[in-house]
Amino acid sequence: LVVVFGGLTAWLNDPRFFEMKPTILYLFFAAVLGLGLALRKNWLSFVFSDAFPMTPEGWRILTIRLTLLFVAMAGANEFVRHMMSQTAWVYFKTFGILIIMFAFFMLNARLFERYAIRPKDGPENGRDA
């Protein structure tokens, strides 16, 4: 995407292609996660289950929330891109998206806690019996 949109921006001398890249990327992520929900496949758990062991219900809830977040971020990018200056868009893309993602995961900390799969205590996981 960077090469394609960067190339179109340079070739056509139009920054709109570069500014649309986040929107397209966020909609792509939302579509992939939404397709996974429709097919009853949880691709987030496939990728992140070793780092964050959760129940299937927890992964389903997180996937729904992330899908909605990506759709909202695509809408926010388009709003800022059309309604504000290019400098404001750069600040939004650089700092705003980072803050939104950080806030999203902080607000979902209870989800990780509530649906976490806790390892059983015992010698097999390095604890003394």
N, C-alpha and C positions, 0 to 999 in steps of 0.2 A: 504493500500500500504506500509506503513512504516513497519508493522508487517511482511508482506509477503516478501518484499525485504530485510528488516533487517534480517529476519530468513534465507533467502537463502544466504545472505552474510555471516552470522555466520556459517551456516551448511556447505556450500561449500568453505568457507574461500576465497571468491572471491569478491572484492569490486565493480566489474562491475555491479552487480545487484543493488547496492545502487546508483551508478552513473547513471544508466538508469532510475531510478524512476522519476526524473523531466521530462525527455523526454516523457515517457509514460503518465504522468499526464498532461503535456501541450497538447499532441496530443488528449488525452481524452477530455479535455476542448474544444479544437478546433472542435472536432467531434460533441460534444453535441451542441455547438453554431451553427455549420454548419447545423446540422440536424434541429435545430429550424428554421434556415433561409429557408431551403428546405420545411419544413412543414408550413411555414408562421406563426410560433409561436415565440413570442419574450420572451424568458425565462429571459433575463436580466431585461426587464421592469417588469416582474412579481415579481422578487426578489427586485429590487432597485427603483421601481417607487415612493415609498413613500419618499425616501431620495432624489431622483433626478427626479422630475416630468418633463418629456420631451414628445414631440410629437412622434407618432409612427415612423415617418421618422427619427428622431434623434436616436431613439433606434435601428432602422435597420442599420444606418450608424455606430453607436458604436459597434454593434454586428459584423458587417463585419470587422471592424478595429481590434477588440479584437481577432477574429478568426485568422486573419492574424498574429497578434502579437504572439499568442500562437504557431502557426506553426513556426514562425521565432525563437522563444525562444527554441523550441524543436531542431531546426537545430543548433542554437548557442550552446546549451548544448552538442550536439553530436560532434560539431566541437572542442569545448574546451576539451571535454572528450578524444577525440582521438588524438588531435594535441598538447596538452600541458600536463604539469605535473599534478599529483593529487593535489598538493598544489595550483596550478593555478586554477584548477577546483573548489576546495573548496572556494577560494576567489571569483571566478566568481559566484558561486551559492549563497554565502553569501552576497556579496556586488553588484555584477554586475546585478543580476536579480532585486534587490531592486531599483537600479538606473534606470534600463530600465523601470520598471513599473512606477516609479515616473515621469520620463520624458514622458512616454506615456500619462499619465493622465494630466500632465501639458500642453502638446501639444494639447490635446483634450479639453482644458478648453473652447475654443471658441465654440466647438460643444455643450457643456452643456449650454452655454450662448445663442447661436443662436436658439436652438430648445427647450428652456425651456418653460414650461407652467407656466405663471405668475398668481398668485391668484388675483381675482378681489378685489379692495378696497371696503370696506363696513363694516357695523357693524357685519356681520356674521363671519368675521375672526378676530375680536378683534380690529378693527380700528373704530375711531369715525367718524360719517358721517358729 
